[in-house]
């Protein structure tokens, strides 16, 4: 279940309340007349099954609640209520299959921004991958893959393609480009410093057959990226963080960046080209598969999802995505 708190203009409160009382999947409706101060209006609290949330949010926006009031959504971790169980049972589908498009839009918009935390995690992950390549240590490489934060920006690219939003796509692509450029530059500088100390040399990558897959992208790397992209989007939309960890372990974006940084420092330009190609193949594959997965989810939900009649006398807006 999801818990919603809305502040609704007083002259629209009866219409909103009527819609909620008749909507499938909605329960625990509470109205506090005049309780809203900024903005002013009636405060309405209610719970809604995740499967019904998209249609309820669409109706609320059509009633002008988002523009003239406010809508806040929270997850309910525990609900001990028979009526809540009945409301969830009435809503079609399963909670894990429902995509809350407004929630996803907010999440990918945040992930498309360049932040200090994003850069720090990517730099640390890339340096761990570089050390894993030099040792070589597959355990370190896997740890670096889990630590990498880049999938959020890849998902933002997919969502931008779905919505045909060039600004979101460009922002996400910029985040990926800046992030990997900074991570590779910092890691390369550290590798050059270590080389100056005599710890590594041009032959430090020789005989490391365990990690040569990073610089040899092939059809299997692209297939893995496609599968990982589909699984990643499904894990994000279904809120399955444990599945997302598996996605991170599947693709070699961060290891490719780490290998490229070390290869630059050691002057192994052929390996630089191979690892850069691996990085691009993985990002492209995940973005393509993520977009196709979102398209499939939108198609099936539009066809089989819940329908709530739009308010009479109001233009229906296409806000499902």
C-alpha positions as CSV (number, residue, x, y, z in Angstrom):
1,X,0.0,0.0,0.0
2,X,0.9,3.6,-0.5
3,X,-0.1,6.5,1.8
4,X,-1.0,9.8,0.2
5,X,-1.4,13.2,1.8
6,X,-2.9,15.9,-0.3
7,X,-3.9,19.5,0.2
8,X,-6.9,20.2,-1.9
9,X,-8.6,23.6,-2.7
10,X,-11.7,23.7,-0.5
11,X,-14.0,24.2,-3.5
12,X,-12.7,20.9,-5.0
13,X,-12.6,18.8,-1.8
14,X,-16.1,17.2,-2.3
15,X,-15.2,16.2,-5.9
16,X,-11.9,14.7,-4.8
17,X,-13.4,12.9,-1.9
18,X,-16.1,11.5,-4.0
19,X,-13.6,10.2,-6.5
20,X,-11.6,8.6,-3.8
21,X,-14.6,6.9,-2.1
22,X,-15.6,5.3,-5.4
23,X,-12.2,4.4,-6.6
24,X,-11.0,0.8,-6.5
25,X,-8.0,0.1,-4.3
26,X,-8.5,3.2,-2.1
27,X,-9.2,3.0,1.6
28,X,-8.7,4.8,5.0
29,X,-9.9,8.1,3.6
30,X,-9.6,10.9,6.2
31,X,-10.7,14.6,5.5
32,X,-9.4,17.5,7.7
33,X,-11.4,20.5,6.5
34,X,-9.3,23.7,6.4
35,X,-6.3,22.1,7.9
36,X,-3.9,23.2,5.1
37,X,-2.1,26.5,5.6
38,X,0.6,26.6,3.0
39,X,-1.0,26.0,0.6
40,X,-4.4,26.6,2.0
41,X,-7.1,24.0,1.6
42,X,-8.5,20.8,3.0
43,X,-6.0,18.0,4.0
44,X,-7.1,14.6,2.7
45,X,-5.3,11.4,3.8
46,X,-5.8,8.0,2.3
47,X,-4.2,4.7,1.4
48,X,-4.1,3.2,-2.1
49,X,-3.0,-0.1,-3.5
50,X,0.2,0.3,-5.6
51,X,-1.6,-1.2,-8.6
52,X,-4.3,1.6,-8.4
53,X,-1.9,4.5,-7.7
54,X,-1.3,5.6,-11.3
55,X,-5.0,6.1,-12.1
56,X,-5.6,7.8,-8.7
57,X,-2.7,10.2,-9.3
58,X,-3.9,10.9,-12.8
59,X,-7.4,11.8,-11.6
60,X,-5.9,14.0,-8.8
61,X,-3.8,15.9,-11.3
62,X,-6.8,16.3,-13.6
63,X,-8.7,17.9,-10.7
64,X,-5.9,20.4,-10.3
65,X,-4.6,19.2,-7.0
66,X,-1.0,19.1,-8.1
67,X,-1.1,22.7,-9.5
68,X,-3.2,24.4,-6.8
69,X,-2.5,22.2,-3.8
70,X,0.0,19.4,-3.2
71,X,0.4,15.6,-3.4
72,X,2.8,13.6,-1.2
73,X,3.3,9.9,-1.5
74,X,4.8,7.5,1.1
75,X,5.3,3.8,1.2
76,X,3.5,1.9,3.9
77,X,5.9,-0.8,5.2
78,X,3.3,-2.4,7.5
79,X,-0.5,-2.1,7.4
80,X,-2.6,-4.2,9.8
81,X,-6.1,-3.6,8.4
82,X,-8.7,-5.8,6.9
83,X,-10.1,-3.0,4.7
84,X,-6.6,-2.3,3.4
85,X,-6.2,-6.0,2.4
86,X,-9.6,-5.9,0.7
87,X,-8.6,-2.7,-1.2
88,X,-5.4,-4.3,-2.4
89,X,-7.2,-7.5,-3.4
90,X,-9.7,-5.4,-5.5
91,X,-7.0,-3.7,-7.5
92,X,-6.1,-5.6,-10.6
93,X,-2.6,-7.1,-11.0
94,X,0.2,-7.5,-8.5
95,X,2.0,-4.7,-6.6
96,X,5.4,-5.7,-8.1
97,X,4.1,-5.3,-11.6
98,X,2.8,-1.8,-11.1
99,X,4.9,1.1,-12.3
100,X,4.3,4.4,-10.6
101,X,5.3,6.6,-13.5
102,X,5.4,9.8,-11.4
103,X,7.7,8.1,-8.9
104,X,9.9,6.8,-11.6
105,X,10.1,10.2,-13.3
106,X,11.3,11.8,-10.1
107,X,13.8,9.1,-9.4
108,X,15.4,9.2,-12.9
109,X,15.5,13.0,-12.9
110,X,17.5,12.9,-9.7
111,X,19.8,10.2,-11.1
112,X,20.4,12.3,-14.2
113,X,22.2,15.0,-12.2
114,X,25.9,15.2,-11.6
115,X,26.4,15.2,-7.8
116,X,29.5,15.0,-5.6
117,X,28.3,11.7,-4.2
118,X,27.8,10.2,-7.7
119,X,31.4,11.3,-8.7
120,X,32.9,10.0,-5.4
121,X,31.3,6.6,-5.7
122,X,32.3,6.2,-9.3
123,X,35.8,7.3,-8.7
124,X,36.2,4.9,-5.8
125,X,34.6,2.1,-7.8
126,X,36.9,2.7,-10.8
127,X,40.0,2.7,-8.6
128,X,39.0,-0.5,-7.0
129,X,38.4,-2.0,-10.4
130,X,41.9,-0.8,-11.5
131,X,43.5,-2.4,-8.5
132,X,41.5,-5.6,-9.2
133,X,42.8,-5.6,-12.8
134,X,46.5,-5.1,-11.7
135,X,46.5,-7.8,-9.0
136,X,44.5,-9.5,-10.7
137,X,41.5,-10.1,-8.3
138,X,38.1,-10.9,-9.5
139,X,36.7,-10.3,-6.0
140,X,37.8,-6.7,-6.1
141,X,36.4,-6.3,-9.6
142,X,33.0,-7.6,-8.5
143,X,33.1,-5.3,-5.5
144,X,33.8,-2.4,-7.8
145,X,30.9,-3.4,-10.0
146,X,28.5,-3.4,-7.1
147,X,29.7,0.0,-5.9
148,X,29.3,1.8,-9.2
149,X,26.3,4.2,-9.3
150,X,26.0,4.5,-13.1
151,X,22.9,2.5,-13.7
152,X,20.6,5.3,-12.5
153,X,21.8,7.5,-15.3
154,X,21.4,4.7,-17.8
155,X,17.8,4.2,-16.6
156,X,17.3,8.0,-17.1
157,X,18.4,7.6,-20.7
158,X,15.9,4.8,-21.2
159,X,13.1,6.9,-19.6
160,X,14.0,9.9,-21.7
161,X,13.7,7.8,-24.8
162,X,10.4,6.5,-23.7
163,X,9.0,10.0,-23.1
164,X,10.8,11.5,-26.1
165,X,12.4,13.9,-23.7
166,X,15.7,15.2,-25.2
167,X,16.6,17.3,-22.2
168,X,16.4,14.3,-19.8
169,X,18.4,12.1,-22.3
170,X,21.1,14.8,-22.7
171,X,21.3,15.4,-18.9
172,X,21.7,11.6,-18.3
173,X,24.3,11.2,-21.1
174,X,26.2,14.2,-19.7
175,X,26.2,12.6,-16.2
176,X,27.6,9.4,-17.6
177,X,30.2,11.2,-19.7
178,X,31.4,13.5,-16.9
179,X,31.3,10.7,-14.3
180,X,33.4,8.3,-16.3
181,X,35.7,11.0,-17.6
182,X,36.4,12.2,-14.0
183,X,36.8,8.6,-12.7
184,X,39.1,7.5,-15.5
185,X,41.2,10.7,-15.2
186,X,41.6,10.4,-11.4
187,X,42.4,6.7,-11.6
188,X,44.9,7.3,-14.4
189,X,46.6,10.0,-12.4
190,X,46.9,7.6,-9.4
191,X,48.2,4.8,-11.7
192,X,50.9,7.2,-13.1
193,X,51.9,8.1,-9.5
194,X,52.2,4.4,-8.7
195,X,54.2,3.8,-11.8
196,X,56.5,6.6,-10.8
197,X,57.1,4.8,-7.5
198,X,58.1,1.7,-9.5
199,X,55.2,-0.4,-8.2
200,X,53.8,-1.1,-11.7
201,X,55.3,-1.1,-15.2
202,X,54.3,-1.7,-18.9
203,X,54.3,-5.5,-18.3
204,X,52.0,-5.4,-15.2
205,X,49.0,-6.4,-17.2
206,X,50.8,-9.3,-19.0
207,X,49.5,-12.8,-18.2
208,X,46.3,-11.7,-16.5
209,X,44.0,-13.9,-18.5
210,X,41.4,-13.7,-15.8
211,X,40.6,-10.1,-16.7
212,X,41.2,-10.0,-20.4
213,X,37.4,-10.4,-21.0
214,X,37.2,-6.7,-20.1
215,X,39.1,-5.6,-23.2
216,X,37.6,-8.1,-25.6
217,X,33.9,-7.1,-26.1
218,X,31.9,-9.5,-28.2
219,X,28.3,-10.5,-29.0
220,X,28.0,-12.1,-25.5
221,X,28.9,-8.9,-23.8
222,X,26.1,-7.1,-25.7
223,X,23.6,-9.9,-24.8
224,X,24.6,-9.7,-21.2
225,X,24.1,-5.9,-21.3
226,X,20.7,-6.3,-22.8
227,X,19.6,-8.8,-20.1
228,X,21.1,-6.6,-17.4
229,X,19.3,-3.5,-18.7
230,X,15.9,-5.3,-18.7
231,X,16.5,-6.7,-15.3
232,X,17.7,-3.3,-14.0
233,X,14.6,-1.4,-15.1
234,X,12.3,-4.2,-13.7
235,X,14.2,-4.0,-10.3
236,X,13.8,-0.2,-10.2
237,X,10.1,-0.1,-11.1
238,X,9.3,-3.0,-8.8
239,X,11.5,-1.6,-5.9
240,X,13.6,-4.8,-5.8
241,X,17.0,-3.5,-4.7
242,X,18.4,-7.0,-4.2
243,X,17.8,-7.7,-7.9
244,X,19.6,-4.4,-8.9
245,X,22.8,-5.6,-7.1
246,X,22.8,-8.6,-9.5
247,X,22.6,-6.2,-12.4
248,X,25.6,-4.4,-11.2
249,X,27.6,-7.6,-11.0
250,X,26.5,-8.6,-14.5
251,X,28.0,-5.7,-16.5
252,X,31.6,-4.5,-16.9
253,X,31.1,-0.8,-17.1
254,X,33.2,0.1,-14.1
255,X,35.9,-2.6,-14.7
256,X,36.2,-1.3,-18.3
257,X,36.8,2.2,-17.0
258,X,39.3,1.0,-14.5
259,X,41.2,-1.1,-17.1
260,X,41.2,1.9,-19.5
261,X,42.7,4.2,-16.8
262,X,45.5,1.7,-16.1
263,X,46.1,1.0,-19.7
264,X,46.5,4.8,-20.4
265,X,49.0,5.1,-17.6
266,X,51.0,2.1,-18.9
267,X,50.8,3.2,-22.6
268,X,48.8,0.1,-23.7
269,X,46.7,1.8,-26.3
270,X,45.2,-1.3,-27.8
271,X,43.8,-2.2,-24.4
272,X,42.5,1.3,-24.0
273,X,40.5,0.9,-27.2
274,X,39.2,-2.5,-26.2
275,X,38.1,-1.4,-22.7
276,X,36.5,1.8,-24.0
277,X,34.6,-0.2,-26.6
278,X,33.4,-2.6,-23.8
279,X,32.2,0.4,-21.8
280,X,30.2,1.8,-24.7
281,X,28.8,-1.6,-25.6
282,X,27.5,-2.2,-22.1
283,X,26.0,1.3,-21.7
284,X,24.3,1.1,-25.1
285,X,22.9,-2.4,-24.5
286,X,21.5,-1.5,-21.1
287,X,19.9,1.7,-22.5
288,X,18.3,-0.2,-25.4
289,X,16.9,-3.0,-23.2
290,X,15.7,-0.6,-20.5
291,X,13.7,1.4,-23.1
292,X,12.2,-1.7,-24.6
293,X,11.3,-3.0,-21.1
294,X,9.6,0.3,-20.2
295,X,7.7,0.3,-23.5
296,X,6.4,-3.2,-22.7
297,X,5.4,-2.2,-19.2
298,X,3.5,0.8,-20.4
299,X,1.8,-1.2,-23.1
300,X,0.6,-4.0,-20.8
301,X,-0.4,-1.6,-18.0
302,X,-2.4,0.6,-20.4
303,X,-4.2,-2.5,-21.7
304,X,-4.8,-4.4,-18.5
305,X,-4.5,-1.9,-15.7
306,X,-7.1,-0.2,-13.6
307,X,-9.4,2.5,-15.1
308,X,-11.1,5.3,-13.2
309,X,-13.7,7.4,-15.0
310,X,-12.3,11.0,-15.5
311,X,-14.0,13.8,-13.8
312,X,-17.0,15.1,-15.8
313,X,-16.5,18.4,-17.6
314,X,-12.7,18.2,-17.4
315,X,-10.2,17.6,-20.2
316,X,-8.3,14.3,-19.8
317,X,-4.5,14.8,-19.8
318,X,-2.1,12.2,-20.8
319,X,0.0,11.9,-17.6
320,X,0.3,8.2,-17.4
321,X,4.0,8.4,-18.2
